[in-house]
């Protein structure tokens, strides 16, 4: 077996010391927490499907009409509608005994973000 020699490159002393340079972080803590909360909210498949159904619906929808398409129980659908309502993504309007849900402007924007990211999910 032959031996090889390794040539060392003369590196300036300033490059040998690891002294990290201050970097600007464009996203401040508050915005990062906001985005993390939004992504966590949308990370649940039931909530994401609920939001898509309400954004695509031509008129407000009763929770009972979402049970069968989502293949979830009425209490589960109601729970996720409550979470989306508290987050400002959907709103509910009481009509007699029923509450009809529709997407809000924030919900529409969140759904538009999901649609924008859809090609990334398809690339996997």
C-alpha positions as CSV (number, residue, x, y, z in Angstrom):
1,X,0.0,0.0,0.0
2,X,1.4,3.4,-1.0
3,X,1.3,6.3,1.4
4,X,0.0,9.7,0.3
5,X,0.8,13.0,1.7
6,X,-1.8,15.6,2.5
7,X,-1.0,19.2,1.6
8,X,-2.2,21.7,4.1
9,X,-3.5,25.0,2.9
10,X,-2.2,28.0,4.8
11,X,-5.2,29.4,6.5
12,X,-5.1,32.9,8.1
13,X,-5.4,32.8,11.9
14,X,-8.6,34.9,11.6
15,X,-10.3,31.9,9.9
16,X,-9.1,29.4,12.5
17,X,-10.9,31.1,15.4
18,X,-14.6,30.3,15.4
19,X,-16.1,33.5,16.3
20,X,-19.7,33.6,15.1
21,X,-20.7,36.8,13.4
22,X,-24.0,38.3,14.6
23,X,-26.8,37.5,12.3
24,X,-30.1,39.2,11.9
25,X,-33.1,37.0,12.5
26,X,-35.9,38.4,10.4
27,X,-38.7,36.7,12.3
28,X,-39.1,38.1,15.8
29,X,-40.2,35.9,18.7
30,X,-43.8,37.1,18.8
31,X,-44.3,36.5,15.0
32,X,-42.6,33.1,15.3
33,X,-45.0,32.1,18.1
34,X,-48.0,33.4,16.1
35,X,-47.0,31.4,13.0
36,X,-46.2,28.3,15.1
37,X,-49.7,28.5,16.7
38,X,-51.3,28.9,13.2
39,X,-49.4,26.0,11.8
40,X,-50.3,23.8,14.8
41,X,-53.9,24.8,14.4
42,X,-53.9,23.8,10.8
43,X,-51.8,20.6,11.4
44,X,-54.9,18.7,12.5
45,X,-56.4,17.0,9.5
46,X,-60.0,17.3,10.7
47,X,-59.6,21.1,11.2
48,X,-57.9,21.5,7.9
49,X,-60.7,19.6,6.1
50,X,-63.3,21.6,8.0
51,X,-61.7,24.8,7.0
52,X,-61.6,23.7,3.4
53,X,-65.2,22.7,3.4
54,X,-66.3,26.0,4.9
55,X,-64.1,28.1,2.6
56,X,-65.5,26.2,-0.5
57,X,-69.1,26.3,0.7
58,X,-71.4,28.8,-1.2
59,X,-73.4,29.5,2.0
60,X,-73.1,28.9,5.8
61,X,-73.1,25.3,6.9
62,X,-74.6,23.5,9.9
63,X,-72.3,21.3,11.9
64,X,-74.6,18.4,11.3
65,X,-74.0,18.6,7.6
66,X,-70.3,18.1,8.1
67,X,-70.4,14.9,10.1
68,X,-70.9,12.5,7.2
69,X,-68.4,14.0,4.8
70,X,-65.7,14.2,7.5
71,X,-66.6,10.7,8.8
72,X,-66.4,12.0,12.4
73,X,-68.9,12.2,15.2
74,X,-70.9,15.3,15.8
75,X,-69.1,16.0,19.1
76,X,-65.8,15.8,17.3
77,X,-66.9,18.1,14.5
78,X,-68.3,20.6,17.1
79,X,-65.0,20.5,19.1
80,X,-63.0,21.3,16.0
81,X,-65.4,24.1,14.9
82,X,-65.0,25.6,18.4
83,X,-61.2,25.6,18.1
84,X,-61.4,27.2,14.7
85,X,-63.9,29.7,15.9
86,X,-61.7,30.7,18.9
87,X,-58.8,31.1,16.5
88,X,-60.9,33.5,14.3
89,X,-60.9,31.2,11.3
90,X,-64.6,30.5,11.3
91,X,-67.7,32.2,12.7
92,X,-71.0,30.8,13.8
93,X,-74.4,32.4,13.5
94,X,-77.3,31.0,15.6
95,X,-80.5,30.5,13.6
96,X,-83.1,29.0,15.9
97,X,-81.7,25.8,17.4
98,X,-78.9,25.6,14.8
99,X,-75.6,27.3,14.4
100,X,-74.5,27.9,10.8
101,X,-70.8,28.2,10.3
102,X,-68.8,30.1,7.6
103,X,-65.2,31.0,7.1
104,X,-63.9,34.4,8.1
105,X,-61.4,36.5,6.2
106,X,-58.7,35.0,8.4
107,X,-59.9,31.5,7.6
108,X,-60.0,32.3,3.9
109,X,-56.4,33.6,4.1
110,X,-55.2,30.6,6.0
111,X,-56.9,28.3,3.4
112,X,-55.2,30.3,0.6
113,X,-51.9,29.6,2.3
114,X,-52.7,25.9,2.4
115,X,-53.5,26.0,-1.3
116,X,-50.3,27.8,-2.0
117,X,-48.3,25.1,-0.1
118,X,-50.2,22.2,-1.8
119,X,-47.5,21.7,-4.5
120,X,-44.9,21.1,-1.8
121,X,-47.1,18.3,-0.3
122,X,-47.5,16.8,-3.8
123,X,-43.7,16.7,-4.4
124,X,-43.2,14.2,-1.5
